[in-house]
Amino acid sequence: MVQKRVFVTVGTTKFDHLVKVVCSEEVLRVLRSRGYTDMCIQIGNGAMVSNISTQEGISVEYFRFRDSLLADIMNADLVISHAGAGSCLEILEAGKPLVVVINQQLMGNHQLELAKQLYADEHLYYSTCENLKSVLENMNLEKLKPFPHGNAGIFATYLNSVFGFNEYNNET
């Protein structure tokens, strides 16, 4: 049997709602129906999830932090991530299918703005915790377009355009 791996990351923050949702029977059933067999969850500063090992036919493991998440990202067939700009960039540049989940408990809507734009450009799917199951059921990963590699300046300009910032003029 071919193994398909999901990697879930919450970054350095506490996003227990996302961890709880990806470990729910409903979401695990959807992932299993799509052929996923393993899930690794980076829980950050969140509460420990002690009651998971194998559920709904998916082997589940978790950890708090690692020096780098790149190996986990590269080993994944699908990444489910918080909507932090740095995480989105790292995952998209690795060429991995991405579903970002907006943390609605954070102030402001910058995560939603970034996710909507990257979705409009067909680089990823986005959801809230409440509609993650539906997004996973209906996503078509083959429709996603590769994200342009390499130039952090392009991404910074892109972020500035999404958030409506003007470039800082350093002339004196």
FIDO-337172 format. One record per residue: residue number from 1; x negated, y, z of N, C-alpha, C in turn. Coordinates in nm, 2 decimals, m for minus. Atoms other than C-alpha are relative to their C-alpha. Example, Ala and Ser with C-alpha at 12.3 -4.5 7.8 and 13.67 -1.06 7.14 Angstrom:
<rs>
+-----+--------+---------+--------+---------+----------+--------+--------+---------+--------+
! num ! n.east ! n.north !   n.up ! ca.east ! ca.north !  ca.up ! c.east ! c.north !   c.up !
+-----+--------+---------+--------+---------+----------+--------+--------+---------+--------+
!   1 !  m0.09 !   m0.12 !   0.00 !   m1.23 !    m0.45 !   0.78 !  m0.09 !    0.12 !   0.00 !
!   2 !   0.09 !   m0.11 !   0.00 !   m1.37 !    m0.11 !   0.71 !   0.08 !    0.11 !   0.08 !
+-----+--------+---------+--------+---------+----------+--------+--------+---------+--------+
</rs>
This chain:
<rs>
+-----+--------+---------+--------+---------+----------+--------+--------+---------+--------+
! num ! n.east ! n.north !   n.up ! ca.east ! ca.north !  ca.up ! c.east ! c.north !   c.up !
+-----+--------+---------+--------+---------+----------+--------+--------+---------+--------+
!   1 !  m0.08 !   m0.12 !   0.00 !    0.00 !     0.00 !   0.00 !  m0.09 !    0.13 !   0.00 !
!   2 !   0.07 !   m0.12 !   0.00 !   m0.13 !     0.34 !  m0.09 !   0.04 !    0.09 !   0.11 !
!   3 !  m0.02 !   m0.09 !  m0.11 !   m0.17 !     0.57 !   0.20 !   0.01 !    0.15 !  m0.05 !
!   4 !  m0.02 !   m0.14 !   0.03 !   m0.04 !     0.93 !   0.17 !   0.00 !    0.07 !   0.14 !
!   5 !   0.02 !   m0.06 !  m0.12 !   m0.14 !     1.17 !   0.44 !   0.05 !    0.15 !   0.00 !
!   6 !  m0.05 !   m0.14 !  m0.03 !    0.03 !     1.49 !   0.58 !  m0.09 !    0.06 !   0.11 !
!   7 !   0.08 !   m0.07 !  m0.11 !   m0.19 !     1.74 !   0.77 !   0.09 !    0.12 !   0.04 !
!   8 !  m0.07 !   m0.11 !  m0.05 !   m0.01 !     1.99 !   0.99 !  m0.09 !    0.08 !   0.09 !
!   9 !   0.08 !   m0.09 !  m0.08 !   m0.18 !     2.29 !   1.13 !   0.08 !    0.12 !   0.05 !
!  10 !  m0.06 !   m0.12 !  m0.06 !   m0.07 !     2.57 !   1.37 !  m0.10 !    0.11 !   0.02 !
!  11 !   0.11 !   m0.10 !  m0.02 !   m0.40 !     2.75 !   1.37 !  m0.04 !    0.01 !   0.15 !
!  12 !   0.05 !   m0.02 !  m0.14 !   m0.53 !     2.90 !   1.70 !   0.12 !    0.03 !   0.09 !
!  13 !  m0.11 !   m0.04 !  m0.08 !   m0.18 !     2.99 !   1.82 !   0.07 !   m0.12 !   0.06 !
!  14 !  m0.09 !    0.10 !  m0.05 !    0.09 !     2.81 !   2.00 !   0.13 !    0.00 !  m0.08 !
!  15 !  m0.11 !    0.01 !   0.09 !    0.36 !     2.69 !   1.76 !   0.07 !   m0.13 !   0.03 !
!  16 !  m0.06 !    0.13 !  m0.04 !    0.53 !     2.41 !   1.95 !   0.13 !   m0.03 !  m0.07 !
!  17 !  m0.12 !    0.03 !   0.07 !    0.85 !     2.45 !   1.76 !  m0.03 !   m0.07 !  m0.13 !
!  18 !   0.04 !    0.08 !   0.12 !    0.68 !     2.34 !   1.44 !  m0.05 !   m0.14 !   0.03 !
!  19 !   0.04 !    0.13 !  m0.03 !    0.51 !     2.05 !   1.61 !   0.12 !   m0.09 !   0.03 !
!  20 !  m0.12 !    0.08 !  m0.03 !    0.85 !     1.94 !   1.75 !   0.08 !   m0.04 !  m0.12 !
!  21 !  m0.08 !    0.02 !   0.12 !    1.02 !     1.97 !   1.41 !  m0.07 !   m0.11 !  m0.08 !
!  22 !   0.07 !    0.10 !   0.08 !    0.75 !     1.77 !   1.22 !   0.00 !   m0.14 !   0.06 !
!  23 !   0.00 !    0.13 !  m0.07 !    0.77 !     1.50 !   1.48 !   0.15 !   m0.05 !   0.02 !
!  24 !  m0.14 !    0.04 !  m0.01 !    1.15 !     1.48 !   1.46 !   0.03 !   m0.12 !  m0.09 !
!  25 !  m0.03 !    0.12 !   0.08 !    1.31 !     1.16 !   1.33 !   0.04 !    0.05 !  m0.14 !
!  26 !  m0.05 !   m0.04 !   0.13 !    1.48 !     1.36 !   1.05 !  m0.11 !    0.03 !  m0.09 !
!  27 !   0.11 !   m0.04 !   0.08 !    1.16 !     1.51 !   0.92 !  m0.09 !   m0.12 !  m0.03 !
!  28 !   0.08 !    0.12 !   0.02 !    0.96 !     1.19 !   0.96 !   0.07 !   m0.09 !  m0.10 !
!  29 !  m0.07 !    0.08 !   0.10 !    1.23 !     1.00 !   0.77 !  m0.02 !    0.06 !  m0.14 !
!  30 !   0.01 !   m0.06 !   0.13 !    1.21 !     1.25 !   0.48 !  m0.14 !   m0.02 !  m0.05 !
!  31 !   0.14 !    0.02 !   0.04 !    0.83 !     1.23 !   0.47 !  m0.02 !   m0.15 !  m0.04 !
!  32 !   0.01 !    0.14 !   0.03 !    0.85 !     0.85 !   0.48 !   0.06 !   m0.03 !  m0.14 !
!  33 !  m0.07 !    0.02 !   0.13 !    1.10 !     0.85 !   0.19 !  m0.07 !    0.05 !  m0.12 !
!  34 !   0.09 !   m0.06 !   0.11 !    0.85 !     1.06 !  m0.01 !  m0.13 !   m0.08 !  m0.01 !
!  35 !   0.12 !    0.09 !   0.01 !    0.58 !     0.79 !   0.05 !  m0.11 !    0.04 !   0.09 !
!  36 !   0.11 !   m0.03 !  m0.10 !    0.38 !     0.95 !   0.33 !   0.00 !   m0.10 !   0.11 !
!  37 !   0.02 !    0.11 !  m0.09 !    0.23 !     0.70 !   0.57 !  m0.07 !    0.05 !   0.13 !
!  38 !   0.08 !   m0.05 !  m0.11 !    0.01 !     0.91 !   0.80 !   0.02 !    0.15 !   0.02 !
!  39 !   0.00 !   m0.14 !  m0.02 !    0.03 !     1.25 !   0.97 !  m0.10 !    0.03 !   0.11 !
!  40 !   0.10 !   m0.05 !  m0.10 !   m0.24 !     1.44 !   1.16 !   0.05 !    0.14 !   0.03 !
!  41 !  m0.05 !   m0.13 !  m0.04 !   m0.13 !     1.74 !   1.36 !  m0.11 !    0.07 !   0.08 !
!  42 !   0.09 !   m0.09 !  m0.08 !   m0.36 !     2.02 !   1.48 !   0.10 !    0.09 !   0.08 !
!  43 !  m0.10 !   m0.06 !  m0.08 !   m0.16 !     2.15 !   1.78 !  m0.05 !    0.13 !   0.07 !
!  44 !   0.05 !   m0.13 !  m0.05 !   m0.38 !     2.45 !   1.88 !   0.02 !    0.01 !   0.15 !
!  45 !  m0.02 !   m0.02 !  m0.14 !   m0.29 !     2.59 !   2.22 !   0.14 !   m0.05 !   0.05 !
!  46 !  m0.14 !    0.05 !  m0.03 !    0.05 !     2.41 !   2.22 !  m0.01 !   m0.11 !   0.11 !
!  47 !  m0.01 !    0.11 !  m0.09 !    0.17 !     2.15 !   2.46 !  m0.04 !   m0.13 !  m0.06 !
!  48 !   0.03 !    0.13 !   0.05 !    0.04 !     1.80 !   2.43 !   0.12 !   m0.08 !  m0.04 !
!  49 !  m0.11 !    0.09 !   0.05 !    0.26 !     1.56 !   2.24 !  m0.05 !   m0.14 !   0.03 !
!  50 !   0.05 !    0.13 !  m0.05 !    0.21 !     1.24 !   2.43 !   0.08 !   m0.12 !  m0.04 !
!  51 !  m0.09 !    0.11 !   0.03 !    0.50 !     1.03 !   2.30 !   0.00 !   m0.04 !  m0.15 !
!  52 !   0.00 !    0.04 !   0.14 !    0.39 !     0.99 !   1.94 !  m0.12 !   m0.08 !  m0.03 !
!  53 !   0.11 !    0.08 !   0.06 !    0.18 !     0.73 !   1.77 !   0.04 !   m0.05 !  m0.13 !
!  54 !  m0.06 !    0.04 !   0.13 !    0.40 !     0.57 !   1.51 !   0.15 !    0.01 !   0.01 !
!  55 !  m0.15 !   m0.02 !  m0.01 !    0.75 !     0.68 !   1.44 !   0.05 !    0.00 !  m0.15 !
!  56 !  m0.07 !    0.01 !   0.13 !    0.98 !     0.62 !   1.14 !  m0.10 !   m0.05 !  m0.10 !
!  57 !   0.09 !    0.06 !   0.09 !    0.70 !     0.42 !   0.98 !  m0.12 !    0.09 !  m0.04 !
!  58 !   0.11 !   m0.09 !   0.03 !    0.45 !     0.71 !   0.99 !  m0.09 !    0.00 !   0.12 !
!  59 !   0.10 !   m0.01 !  m0.11 !    0.13 !     0.69 !   1.20 !  m0.03 !    0.14 !   0.02 !
!  60 !   0.02 !   m0.14 !  m0.04 !    0.09 !     1.01 !   1.39 !  m0.11 !    0.02 !   0.10 !
!  61 !   0.11 !   m0.03 !  m0.09 !   m0.22 !     1.15 !   1.55 !  m0.01 !    0.16 !   0.02 !
!  62 !   0.01 !   m0.15 !  m0.02 !   m0.30 !     1.50 !   1.69 !  m0.13 !    0.03 !   0.07 !
!  63 !   0.12 !   m0.06 !  m0.07 !   m0.58 !     1.72 !   1.82 !   0.03 !    0.15 !   0.02 !
!  64 !  m0.01 !   m0.14 !  m0.02 !   m0.62 !     2.07 !   1.95 !  m0.08 !    0.08 !  m0.10 !
!  65 !   0.08 !   m0.08 !   0.08 !   m0.91 !     2.22 !   1.77 !  m0.12 !   m0.08 !  m0.05 !
!  66 !   0.13 !    0.05 !   0.05 !   m1.21 !     2.13 !   1.55 !  m0.08 !    0.12 !  m0.05 !
!  67 !   0.08 !   m0.11 !   0.05 !   m1.50 !     2.34 !   1.43 !   0.05 !    0.05 !  m0.14 !
!  68 !  m0.05 !   m0.03 !   0.13 !   m1.35 !     2.32 !   1.08 !   0.11 !   m0.10 !  m0.03 !
!  69 !  m0.12 !    0.08 !   0.04 !   m1.02 !     2.19 !   0.94 !  m0.02 !   m0.04 !  m0.15 !
!  70 !   0.01 !    0.03 !   0.14 !   m1.16 !     2.15 !   0.59 !   0.01 !   m0.15 !  m0.04 !
!  71 !   0.00 !    0.14 !   0.02 !   m1.21 !     1.78 !   0.61 !   0.15 !   m0.05 !   0.01 !
!  72 !  m0.14 !    0.04 !  m0.01 !   m0.85 !     1.74 !   0.73 !   0.08 !    0.04 !  m0.12 !
!  73 !  m0.07 !   m0.06 !   0.12 !   m0.72 !     1.96 !   0.45 !  m0.04 !   m0.09 !  m0.12 !
!  74 !   0.04 !    0.08 !   0.12 !   m0.92 !     1.77 !   0.19 !   0.05 !   m0.14 !   0.00 !
!  75 !  m0.05 !    0.14 !  m0.01 !   m0.80 !     1.43 !   0.31 !   0.15 !    0.00 !   0.00 !
!  76 !  m0.14 !    0.00 !   0.00 !   m0.44 !     1.54 !   0.30 !   0.06 !    0.00 !  m0.14 !
!  77 !  m0.07 !    0.00 !   0.12 !   m0.19 !     1.48 !   0.02 !   0.10 !    0.12 !   0.00 !
!  78 !  m0.10 !   m0.12 !  m0.03 !    0.04 !     1.76 !   0.17 !  m0.05 !    0.06 !   0.12 !
!  79 !   0.03 !   m0.07 !  m0.12 !   m0.04 !     2.03 !   0.41 !   0.13 !    0.08 !   0.04 !
!  80 !  m0.11 !   m0.09 !  m0.06 !    0.23 !     2.19 !   0.64 !  m0.07 !    0.09 !   0.10 !
!  81 !   0.08 !   m0.09 !  m0.07 !    0.09 !     2.50 !   0.79 !   0.08 !    0.12 !   0.05 !
!  82 !  m0.06 !   m0.13 !  m0.04 !    0.18 !     2.81 !   0.99 !  m0.04 !    0.10 !  m0.11 !
!  83 !   0.01 !   m0.09 !   0.12 !    0.19 !     3.11 !   0.76 !  m0.11 !    0.11 !   0.02 !
!  84 !   0.11 !   m0.09 !  m0.01 !   m0.14 !     3.28 !   0.87 !  m0.07 !    0.01 !  m0.13 !
!  85 !   0.07 !   m0.03 !   0.12 !   m0.32 !     3.44 !   0.58 !  m0.13 !   m0.08 !  m0.02 !
!  86 !   0.12 !    0.08 !   0.01 !   m0.65 !     3.27 !   0.65 !   0.02 !   m0.15 !  m0.03 !
!  87 !  m0.03 !    0.14 !   0.02 !   m0.50 !     2.93 !   0.67 !   0.06 !   m0.02 !  m0.14 !
!  88 !  m0.05 !    0.01 !   0.14 !   m0.30 !     2.98 !   0.35 !  m0.11 !    0.01 !  m0.10 !
!  89 !   0.11 !   m0.01 !   0.10 !   m0.61 !     3.09 !   0.16 !  m0.09 !   m0.12 !   0.00 !
!  90 !   0.09 !    0.12 !   0.00 !   m0.82 !     2.80 !   0.28 !   0.06 !   m0.12 !  m0.06 !
!  91 !  m0.07 !    0.12 !   0.05 !   m0.56 !     2.54 !   0.19 !   0.03 !    0.02 !  m0.15 !
!  92 !  m0.02 !   m0.02 !   0.15 !   m0.47 !     2.70 !  m0.15 !  m0.13 !   m0.01 !  m0.08 !
!  93 !   0.13 !    0.01 !   0.07 !   m0.84 !     2.73 !  m0.24 !  m0.05 !   m0.15 !  m0.01 !
!  94 !   0.04 !    0.14 !   0.01 !   m0.88 !     2.36 !  m0.16 !   0.09 !   m0.08 !  m0.10 !
!  95 !  m0.08 !    0.06 !   0.11 !   m0.61 !     2.29 !  m0.42 !   0.10 !   m0.10 !   0.06 !
!  96 !  m0.10 !    0.09 !  m0.06 !   m0.37 !     2.11 !  m0.18 !   0.14 !    0.06 !   0.00 !
!  97 !  m0.14 !   m0.04 !   0.00 !    0.01 !     2.12 !  m0.20 !   0.03 !    0.05 !   0.14 !
!  98 !  m0.01 !   m0.07 !  m0.13 !    0.12 !     2.35 !   0.08 !   0.15 !    0.04 !   0.02 !
!  99 !  m0.12 !   m0.06 !  m0.05 !    0.44 !     2.42 !   0.27 !  m0.03 !    0.08 !   0.12 !
! 100 !   0.02 !   m0.09 !  m0.11 !    0.41 !     2.72 !   0.50 !   0.13 !    0.01 !   0.08 !
! 101 !  m0.12 !   m0.01 !  m0.09 !    0.64 !     2.75 !   0.80 !  m0.02 !    0.13 !   0.08 !
! 102 !   0.00 !   m0.13 !  m0.06 !    0.72 !     3.10 !   0.92 !   0.03 !   m0.02 !   0.15 !
! 103 !  m0.02 !    0.00 !  m0.15 !    0.69 !     3.15 !   1.30 !   0.09 !    0.12 !   0.02 !
! 104 !  m0.09 !   m0.11 !  m0.01 !    1.00 !     3.36 !   1.35 !  m0.01 !    0.06 !   0.14 !
! 105 !   0.02 !   m0.06 !  m0.14 !    0.90 !     3.42 !   1.72 !  m0.11 !    0.11 !   0.00 !
! 106 !   0.11 !   m0.11 !   0.00 !    0.61 !     3.65 !   1.61 !   0.06 !    0.13 !  m0.04 !
! 107 !  m0.05 !   m0.13 !   0.03 !    0.66 !     4.02 !   1.58 !  m0.03 !    0.03 !  m0.15 !
! 108 !   0.02 !   m0.04 !   0.14 !    0.70 !     4.17 !   1.23 !   0.04 !   m0.11 !  m0.09 !
! 109 !  m0.04 !    0.10 !   0.10 !    0.77 !     3.99 !   0.91 !  m0.11 !   m0.02 !  m0.10 !
! 110 !   0.11 !    0.01 !   0.09 !    0.42 !     3.99 !   0.75 !  m0.01 !   m0.15 !  m0.05 !
! 111 !   0.01 !    0.13 !   0.04 !    0.42 !     3.61 !   0.74 !   0.10 !   m0.03 !  m0.11 !
! 112 !  m0.11 !    0.03 !   0.10 !    0.75 !     3.60 !   0.55 !  m0.03 !    0.07 !  m0.13 !
! 113 !   0.04 !   m0.08 !   0.12 !    0.63 !     3.87 !   0.30 !  m0.10 !   m0.08 !  m0.08 !
! 114 !   0.11 !    0.08 !   0.07 !    0.31 !     3.67 !   0.22 !   0.06 !   m0.13 !  m0.06 !
! 115 !  m0.05 !    0.13 !   0.04 !    0.50 !     3.34 !   0.20 !   0.09 !    0.02 !  m0.12 !
! 116 !  m0.09 !   m0.03 !   0.11 !    0.77 !     3.49 !  m0.03 !  m0.08 !    0.03 !  m0.13 !
! 117 !   0.07 !   m0.03 !   0.12 !    0.51 !     3.63 !  m0.27 !  m0.08 !   m0.12 !  m0.05 !
! 118 !   0.07 !    0.12 !   0.04 !    0.30 !     3.31 !  m0.28 !   0.10 !   m0.10 !  m0.06 !
! 119 !  m0.10 !    0.08 !   0.05 !    0.62 !     3.12 !  m0.34 !   0.05 !    0.05 !  m0.14 !
! 120 !  m0.04 !   m0.06 !   0.13 !    0.73 !     3.36 !  m0.62 !  m0.11 !   m0.03 !  m0.11 !
! 121 !   0.11 !    0.03 !   0.09 !    0.39 !     3.30 !  m0.78 !  m0.02 !   m0.15 !  m0.02 !
! 122 !  m0.01 !    0.15 !   0.01 !    0.46 !     2.92 !  m0.75 !  m0.13 !   m0.07 !   0.05 !
! 123 !   0.11 !    0.06 !  m0.06 !    0.16 !     2.85 !  m0.53 !   0.03 !   m0.10 !   0.12 !
! 124 !  m0.04 !    0.07 !  m0.11 !    0.35 !     2.70 !  m0.24 !   0.15 !    0.00 !   0.02 !
! 125 !  m0.14 !   m0.01 !  m0.05 !    0.68 !     2.63 !  m0.07 !   0.00 !    0.06 !   0.14 !
! 126 !  m0.01 !   m0.05 !  m0.14 !    0.79 !     2.81 !   0.25 !   0.13 !   m0.03 !   0.06 !
! 127 !  m0.12 !    0.03 !  m0.08 !    1.04 !     2.75 !   0.52 !  m0.01 !    0.06 !   0.14 !
! 128 !   0.00 !   m0.02 !  m0.15 !    1.14 !     2.81 !   0.88 !   0.00 !   m0.13 !   0.06 !
! 129 !  m0.01 !    0.13 !  m0.06 !    1.14 !     2.54 !   1.13 !   0.14 !   m0.06 !  m0.02 !
! 130 !  m0.14 !    0.05 !   0.01 !    1.52 !     2.52 !   1.09 !   0.03 !   m0.06 !  m0.14 !
! 131 !  m0.03 !    0.06 !   0.14 !    1.51 !     2.44 !   0.71 !  m0.12 !   m0.08 !  m0.06 !
! 132 !   0.12 !    0.07 !   0.05 !    1.18 !     2.25 !   0.69 !   0.05 !   m0.14 !  m0.06 !
! 133 !  m0.05 !    0.12 !   0.05 !    1.37 !     1.92 !   0.64 !   0.05 !    0.01 !  m0.14 !
! 134 !  m0.06 !   m0.03 !   0.13 !    1.56 !     2.06 !   0.34 !  m0.11 !    0.03 !  m0.10 !
! 135 !   0.11 !   m0.03 !   0.10 !    1.25 !     2.21 !   0.18 !  m0.08 !   m0.12 !  m0.03 !
! 136 !   0.08 !    0.12 !   0.02 !    1.06 !     1.88 !   0.22 !   0.08 !   m0.10 !  m0.09 !
! 137 !  m0.09 !    0.09 !   0.08 !    1.36 !     1.69 !   0.06 !   0.00 !    0.05 !  m0.14 !
! 138 !  m0.02 !   m0.06 !   0.14 !    1.38 !     1.93 !  m0.24 !  m0.12 !    0.05 !  m0.07 !
! 139 !   0.12 !   m0.05 !   0.06 !    1.02 !     2.03 !  m0.31 !  m0.04 !   m0.09 !  m0.12 !
! 140 !   0.06 !    0.07 !   0.11 !    0.87 !     1.94 !  m0.64 !  m0.15 !    0.05 !  m0.01 !
! 141 !   0.14 !   m0.04 !  m0.01 !    0.49 !     1.95 !  m0.58 !  m0.07 !    0.01 !  m0.14 !
! 142 !   0.06 !   m0.01 !   0.13 !    0.42 !     1.91 !  m0.95 !   0.02 !    0.13 !  m0.07 !
! 143 !  m0.03 !   m0.13 !   0.05 !    0.57 !     2.25 !  m1.02 !  m0.10 !    0.11 !   0.05 !
! 144 !   0.09 !   m0.10 !  m0.06 !    0.31 !     2.43 !  m0.80 !  m0.12 !    0.03 !  m0.09 !
! 145 !   0.11 !   m0.04 !   0.08 !    0.04 !     2.63 !  m0.98 !  m0.12 !    0.02 !   0.08 !
! 146 !   0.12 !   m0.02 !  m0.08 !   m0.32 !     2.63 !  m0.87 !  m0.03 !    0.14 !   0.03 !
! 147 !   0.03 !   m0.13 !  m0.04 !   m0.44 !     2.93 !  m0.68 !  m0.14 !    0.03 !  m0.05 !
! 148 !   0.13 !   m0.03 !   0.05 !   m0.73 !     3.12 !  m0.83 !  m0.11 !   m0.01 !   0.10 !
! 149 !   0.11 !    0.02 !  m0.10 !   m1.06 !     3.03 !  m0.66 !  m0.10 !    0.11 !   0.01 !
! 150 !   0.12 !   m0.06 !  m0.02 !   m1.34 !     3.21 !  m0.51 !  m0.02 !    0.15 !   0.04 !
! 151 !   0.03 !   m0.14 !  m0.03 !   m1.31 !     3.59 !  m0.48 !   0.09 !    0.05 !   0.11 !
! 152 !  m0.07 !   m0.05 !  m0.12 !   m1.21 !     3.70 !  m0.13 !   0.05 !    0.14 !  m0.03 !
! 153 !  m0.05 !   m0.14 !   0.02 !   m1.18 !     4.06 !  m0.26 !   0.13 !    0.00 !  m0.08 !
! 154 !  m0.13 !    0.01 !   0.07 !   m0.90 !     3.95 !  m0.50 !   0.11 !   m0.03 !   0.10 !
! 155 !  m0.10 !    0.04 !  m0.10 !   m0.72 !     3.79 !  m0.21 !   0.03 !    0.12 !   0.09 !
! 156 !  m0.02 !   m0.12 !  m0.08 !   m0.77 !     4.11 !   0.00 !   0.09 !    0.10 !  m0.07 !
! 157 !  m0.08 !   m0.09 !   0.08 !   m0.63 !     4.32 !  m0.28 !   0.14 !   m0.05 !  m0.01 !
! 158 !  m0.13 !    0.06 !   0.01 !   m0.34 !     4.08 !  m0.32 !   0.08 !    0.02 !   0.13 !
! 159 !  m0.07 !   m0.02 !  m0.13 !   m0.26 !     4.10 !   0.06 !   0.04 !    0.15 !   0.01 !
! 160 !  m0.03 !   m0.14 !  m0.01 !   m0.28 !     4.48 !   0.04 !   0.12 !    0.03 !  m0.09 !
! 161 !  m0.12 !   m0.03 !   0.09 !   m0.03 !     4.48 !  m0.25 !   0.13 !   m0.06 !   0.06 !
! 162 !  m0.11 !    0.06 !  m0.07 !    0.20 !     4.25 !  m0.06 !   0.05 !    0.08 !   0.11 !
! 163 !  m0.03 !   m0.07 !  m0.12 !    0.19 !     4.46 !   0.25 !   0.02 !    0.15 !  m0.03 !
! 164 !  m0.01 !   m0.14 !   0.04 !    0.19 !     4.80 !   0.06 !  m0.11 !    0.09 !   0.06 !
! 165 !   0.11 !   m0.08 !  m0.05 !   m0.14 !     4.91 !   0.20 !  m0.08 !    0.07 !  m0.12 !
! 166 !   0.09 !   m0.07 !   0.10 !   m0.35 !     5.17 !   0.00 !  m0.14 !   m0.04 !   0.03 !
! 167 !   0.14 !    0.02 !  m0.03 !   m0.72 !     5.10 !  m0.04 !  m0.06 !    0.11 !   0.08 !
! 168 !   0.07 !   m0.10 !  m0.08 !   m0.93 !     5.28 !   0.21 !  m0.11 !    0.07 !  m0.08 !
! 169 !   0.10 !   m0.08 !   0.08 !   m1.13 !     5.55 !   0.05 !  m0.11 !    0.05 !   0.10 !
! 170 !   0.11 !   m0.03 !  m0.09 !   m1.47 !     5.58 !   0.22 !  m0.08 !    0.12 !  m0.04 !
! 171 !   0.08 !   m0.12 !   0.04 !   m1.58 !     5.90 !   0.06 !   0.01 !    0.11 !   0.11 !
! 172 !   0.00 !   m0.11 !  m0.10 !   m1.69 !     6.18 !   0.30 !  m0.06 !    0.13 !  m0.06 !
+-----+--------+---------+--------+---------+----------+--------+--------+---------+--------+
</rs>
